[in-house]
Amino acid sequence: MRSSDNQLDIFRDDPAISAAREANACRQAAATALVDPHWSRVEQQARHAHYLREAARIEAKASGRECHEVDL
């Protein structure tokens, strides 16, 4: 009998690991936003700041802190 995909995986579904992976993806997106030729320089800066804020929010949530406590 085949196992269904609704079971939690100890590594894939660990909040600390998945949050770190997601925050890292946001930081990579922030770096990419600075050189994305499809946006103006002002929009690149805004997208970069957004992705960095999102990474900080994810890390704060994973560590149990409130989002407003994060120094941006």
SULSUL-V955357 format. One record per pair of residues at least 24 apart in sequence whose C-alpha atoms are under 8 Angstrom apart, sorted by the first residue. I is the first residue (numbers start at 1). J is the second residue. If there is no record, write none. Layout:
i & j
I & J
I & J
This chain:
i & j
15 & 62
16 & 62
16 & 63
19 & 58
19 & 59
19 & 62
20 & 59
22 & 55
22 & 58
23 & 54
23 & 55
23 & 56
23 & 58
23 & 59
24 & 55
26 & 51
26 & 52
26 & 54
26 & 55
27 & 51
27 & 52
27 & 55
